[in-house]
């Protein structure tokens, strides 16, 4: 049984026994996500660990893309403005919304 299969089985068994808020479940989910990212990078490269590293390096070095006016408006419309009280709150919430949109666009 591979590490990934073992982690999958442990996660399944523990999920059936324990509440989702138990730290071991969170740790297993984090570990599984790491394996998933590695699997995706290997598949996107040439099928080897070296290919995965090349894939990550090219992804990290790709040119950052900005947002169009429409994307900024979409981000602003999705921001939780109902919780704001001051102008500083508005700037902070809008800034975070735009930041999240940029991350989504550039990091996937």
Secondary structure as UniProt FT lines:
FT   HELIX           3..17
FT   TURN            20..21
FT   HELIX           23..44
FT   TURN            45..46
FT   HELIX           49..61
FT   HELIX           69..78
FT   HELIX           81..83
FT   HELIX           87..107
//
